[in-house]
Amino acid sequence: MINLSEISQHLSDTITRELNYTDEKREIVAYGLESLFLSIIGFLAILLVAFSFNALIPTVIAAGFGGLLRKTSGGAHMNTPLKCLTFGAIIYSILGVISQLIVKYHFYDFKISLIIMVICLMTVTYLAPVDCESKPIISPKLRRNLKFISISFVILSFFIVLLNNNVLINTSVVLGISYQTLTLLPVFNIKKKKEDYS
């Protein structure tokens, strides 16, 4: 099976060898490459599953916001990238369907959405970034940058919900950010053996 971590590390070493980068900068480049590969594969998987659920637009919105936050905030992992991608595609498609139902039956509440986003912001501020045992974030600079970007992204999402009048977009954004924020909670990140987490 293809190991994206090894591929990303190899590409990072190749790219940075001539530039005389420090180990810390190499780690940042490798992290970015792996995130890019996983994003592309994950997005394609989500499109496929969402299409079968007939909820393409809200799923893409939820996955876009949740997925972008995940790239910097981290969160709970399954034991292989394939399982993570499959689980994520199914969950985000379900969130897309839920978004459509909320809009269809007029369950959307603007104030509750803003309250949820504030709770997400506080959670991300306190917990992000959450790494995994087998791939810890060693660089303090990278950790600080990931936290800053995570917080900034949730704030941006908050203002999108605050200023936007499209209920379907708002619902999808809130559900996507909320799901990703839940994966940061300690209950989903209990340290286990390396064979259980990647």
Summary of the structure (lengths in Angstrom):
residues: 198
radius of gyration: 17.4
end to end distance: 14.0
largest distance: 58.5
contacts: 627
relative contact order: 0.16
helix: 75%
strand: 2%
